Amino acid sequence: MTTMRIASGLGLLLGLGLAGGQVQAQQQGDAERGQQAAGTCVACHQADGSGMNVPGGESWPRLAGLPAEYIAKQLHDFKEGRRQNASMMPFANMLDDQQIADVAAYYSQMPVTDAQGGEEAGDELLSRGEQLALRGDWDQYIVSCKSCHGPGNEGAGGTFPGIASQHAGYIETQLRAWQAGERSNDPQNLMGAIAARMSDEDVRAVSSWLANQSVVSE
């Protein structure tokens, strides 16, 4: 019964989050214009949108292949202060609404690149990461990543981005930000609630496992 109630509650929250995301009209983006507007993004996110993994430092996410709607939302959130990052906020503030839509369209059309980080994770850690990503841990009330992020954790619409083949350092940083309450711009604080139940080892495990997954772009 407890598992059924948790699953039912998750379904309701997901429905509310998706419905809320659909209410906001999305501005039409142009990938060609986006390529020009993204010139300042290249230093961190690379020309191919692959980002970079910086062990012990600030890792930059892969943007290539992420949904345009999701990228646009994050840029607006940085610009409006709903998401905090000292490096990103100045660049987001340089973009107007049309440029945000254009940049989002540009990166969304790029092929997904391989992730970095997590290569040295042992079999036991990766096994735990696979469990959390694909099945969750109901004993700890941790919902599987794929419950929201879709089959293969390759994304589900514009609300839940693909996290397979995302850099381990970036995933770990974001999970810790949700744990600390430093990030809260996801639907119904789903990620905050899940991250709060994860141990340090869980965070490392799922970050490493997801970074080791390959995604084939359509």
GIVENHU-V64992 format. One record per pair of residues at least 4 apart in sequence whose C-alpha atoms are under 6 Angstrom apart, sorted by the first residue. I is the first residue (numbers start at 1). J is the second residue. If there is no record, write none. Layout:
I,J ; I,J
//
This chain:
17,187 ; 29,101 ; 29,102 ; 29,105 ; 30,102 ; 31,102 ; 31,105 ; 31,106 ; 33,102 ; 34,38 ; 34,102 ; 34,103 ; 34,106 ; 38,103 ; 41,45 ; 42,46 ; 42,47 ; 45,49 ; 45,50 ; 45,51 ; 46,50 ; 46,51 ; 49,62 ; 49,63 ; 49,64 ; 50,62 ; 50,113 ; 51,60 ; 51,61 ; 51,62 ; 52,59 ; 52,60 ; 53,59 ; 53,116 ; 53,167 ; 53,169 ; 54,58 ; 54,59 ; 59,169 ; 59,170 ; 61,170 ; 63,107 ; 64,107 ; 64,108 ; 64,110 ; 64,111 ; 64,112 ; 65,108 ; 65,109 ; 65,110 ; 65,111 ; 65,112 ; 66,108 ; 67,108 ; 67,158 ; 68,104 ; 68,105 ; 68,108 ; 69,158 ; 70,158 ; 70,159 ; 71,104 ; 72,100 ; 72,101 ; 72,104 ; 75,92 ; 77,81 ; 77,82 ; 77,83 ; 78,83 ; 78,89 ; 79,89 ; 79,92 ; 79,93 ; 85,89 ; 95,99 ; 95,100 ; 99,103 ; 111,217 ; 112,217 ; 114,165 ; 115,165 ; 115,166 ; 115,167 ; 115,211 ; 116,167 ; 117,167 ; 117,168 ; 118,168 ; 118,208 ; 123,127 ; 125,205 ; 126,205 ; 126,209 ; 128,205 ; 129,205 ; 129,206 ; 129,209 ; 130,134 ; 131,135 ; 131,136 ; 132,136 ; 132,144 ; 133,144 ; 133,145 ; 134,144 ; 134,146 ; 135,144 ; 136,142 ; 136,143 ; 136,144 ; 137,142 ; 138,142 ; 142,194 ; 145,149 ; 146,150 ; 146,151 ; 146,153 ; 149,153 ; 149,155 ; 149,156 ; 149,160 ; 150,155 ; 150,156 ; 153,162 ; 153,163 ; 153,164 ; 154,162 ; 154,164 ; 155,160 ; 155,161 ; 155,162 ; 156,160 ; 164,210 ; 164,213 ; 165,210 ; 165,211 ; 165,213 ; 165,214 ; 166,211 ; 167,211 ; 168,207 ; 168,208 ; 168,211 ; 171,207 ; 172,207 ; 175,195 ; 177,182 ; 177,183 ; 178,182 ; 178,183 ; 178,192 ; 179,195 ; 179,196 ; 191,195 ; 198,202 ; 201,205
//
